[in-house]
Amino acid sequence: MPNSAPLKGRIHSVETCGTVDGPGIRFIVFMQGCLMRCLYCHNRDTWDTTEGREVTVDELMKDLLTYRHFINASGGGITASGGEATLQKEFVTELFTACKAQGIHTCLDTNGFVRHYDAALDALLDVSDLVMLDIKHMNDDIHIPLTHVSNKYCLDFARYLAKKGKKIWIRYVVVPSWSDDVAGAEALGQFIHDELNGCVEKVELLPYHELGKHKWEAMGEKYMLDGIHPPKKETMDTIRDIIGKYHPNVIY
């Protein structure tokens, strides 16, 4: 029988020497498609699941391996980001499996909007050395208007990762008037301390920026956070200190 056609993934782009999406120098694959609708999304053009370009694992590996020296020397690896990488579980699993066969560290960057827990999800987590999980806000009354989905899915997924003993980095975007409140920071710190079983290695606070605004405008859409500017250092310090009461490694 003839061999079946290789599995293809739909990607937005790649970044060959990323330094902010996991440890060391990373080969970052931005997967196409996302079901969250975050008001501050700086990759607005990744939402549509039918856009982007199709690639095979072999095509990505050929590109990735040309940067292997830099990746290995820095303790880096590959990161599947997005968009939302869990929407293409099977493809990312195949990609990570190929990377691990080459001794390359794998990182799954996800918003945690997972609705189906199945063998395909477990297979992906089994080949993910690190999961970077974005938690947008602990209060659903804020989370829903900010992202258009409930935080229930993300928090349940965080608990699931902890149950499996996965290494986790939590990411929290600090958006003035949305996620810069003391109560939200306290709730996040308590959640990490009480429910994630010591699996969180780091909490990264990401100051909101306006760099994606032009993408919304280019697509003819209104940028809903127009007029909101990056948080002050004092605000970042406050959020860091609050969460720092619950976890020893909080950075921005």
N, C-alpha and C positions, 0 to 999 in steps of 0.2 A: 504494500500500500504506500502511496506517496506520503511524504511528511506533511503534517498539517502546517498551515501558514503560521509564522511567528506572531506571538501576541504583540499588539501595538498599544501604546499609550498615547494620550493626547496631552501635549505639553504647551505651555505658554512660551517659555524661554529657559535658558540655562545661564548660570553665573559660574565662571570657571575658578575663581579665586576668592570666594566669599570668606569673610572673617567675622561675621556677626550672627551666623545661624548654626551655632554649635561649636564645639572645641576645634581649635586649629584652623587651617585653611580648608575650606569646603568646596566641593563641586555641588552646586545647588541646582536642583531640577524643580522648576516652578510648574506644577501640574495645572492643567486647565480645568476649570469648573469649581464652583463653590455655591453652597446653598444658604449660607449666612448672608446677610445684607447689612454689614456694619457701616454706619454712617461715615466713619473715618477711613474706610478701606483705601489703601494706597495702591492696590492692584485691581481697580474696578474692572479692568479689561480681562480679568481672569474668570469672571463669574459664569459666562456662557459655556455650557458643557459641549457645545458643538463647534466652538472656535478653536484656535490654536493649530498646531501641526502634529501629525501622527509620526511616531518614532518607534523603533524596536529597541529592546534592551541591548542588542549587539551594537547598534549605532551609538547609543549613549556610552557604552563601555569603551568603545574605540576612542571616543573623545576624552572620556574621563582618564583613561590610563596614560594619556600624554602628559597629565599633570600629577602623576603618581608620586614623583620625587618630592614635589612641594607638599603634597598631602601627607606623605609619610614623615617627612622631616619636621612637620609642624604638629604632628599628632592629630591631624584632621581626618577628613572622610567625605562621605556623601550625605547630603540632606535633601529629602523630598519635601518640598514646601508647596505653596500654591498662591491662589486657589486653595483647594483642599485635597490633600493627597489620599485620604481614606476613601474618596469617591472612586478611586481606581486601585482598589486593594490588590487585585491579582497582579496587575502590572508592576506596582511598586514592590510587591513580594518577590517577583521574578528578578527585578533590578537589584534589590538588596541581597538576594541569594547569590547573584553573580558577583556582587561586591565582596561579600563575606568569603567567597571562594578565593578571592584575591587578597584577603587579609585587610580589607578596607572597612573602617568604622562606618556604621549606618545610623542615621538620625531621622526620625519621623517628626516633622513640624506640622501640628494639627490644631484646629480650633475645637476638637472634641465633639463636634456635632455628629455623633454616631447613634444611629437608630436601630441598627441590626447587629446583634452579637452572634457571629457564626464562625465556622471553621476558617473561612477566608480571612476574617479579622484576626483570629488567633495566629494564623500562619504569618500574617504581616508583623504582628507584634513579636513573634518568635525570632524574626530576623532583624528586628530593630534594636540596636544597642542602646539607644537613647530616645526618649520621647520628649519633645518640647511642646508643652501644652499651653495654649492661650486661654486664660480665664478672663473674660471681659468685665464681669461684675458679679458679686455674690447676691445682690438684690435683684430679683426677677423684675420688679417694677421699673428698674433702670435698664436691666439687660435686654428686655424685650423691645422697648423703643429704640435701643441703641443698635440691636442686631437683627430684629424681627423674628427671633426665635427664643425659646425659653432656655435658661441656663441649666435646667434639669439634665439635659443630655450631656453637657460638658462635665458637670459635677459627677454624674453617674459614671462617665468614662474615666474620670480621674480615680474614682474609687476602684474601678475595675483594673486599672493599671497597677494601683497599689496592691490589690489582691494578688496580682500576678508577680509582684516584686520587681516591676520594671523601674529603671532609672528614669527620673523625671526632672526636667527643668520647667518651672512655671514661668510664664510670661504674662505681664500685666501692663496694659497700655494705660498711662495716666493722662486722661483727657479732661481739661478744665471744664467744670460744671457738670461733668458726667461721671468720671471715675477717680476724682481727686478727693473724695470725701473720707473722713476719718472712719465712719461706720463701715464703709466698704472695705477699707484696709484692715480693720480689726477682724471683720468676718473672714476675710481671706486668710489672714494669719492663723486664726483659730482652726479653720478648715484644714489647712496644711498640717498643722501640729496634731490635731485630734484624729483626722481621718485618713491621712495618706501614709501612715505606718513607717515614717522615716525614709520613704523612697525619694523624696525631693532633695536633689543635690544642690539646687540653686534656684533663687527667685530673681528673675530679671525684670526690672521696671523699665518700661520703654516710654520715654516722653513723647506725647502726641506731636506729630509734625504735619505740615500742610503740603508735603511734597507730591501727594497724589491728586491734589485738587484739579490740576490741569487735565487729568485723564477723564474726570467726570465732565468737565466742560467740553473737551474734545468730542465726547460722545453725546453732546447736546443735553446733558442732565444737570440738574441743580445740585450743587454741593451743599448739603444741609448744615454743615458745620462752618460755613463761611463766617468769618469774624471771630472764630475761636482760635487762639494762638497757643504755641507751645507753653507748657507749664513753667513756672519760675523754679529756680534751684531750691528755694525754700520749700516749695510744695513737694518736690521730689524727695528732699531730705525728710520731710515729715512722714510721707508714705513709707519711705525706707525704714525709718526708726520704728514706726508702728508695727510693720510686718516683722522687723528685726527682733521684736520681743518674742516671736514665736519660732523663728528660724535663724540660724547663725550666718547664713550666706545670702544676703539680699544686696543686689548691686544695681547700678544704672549707669 
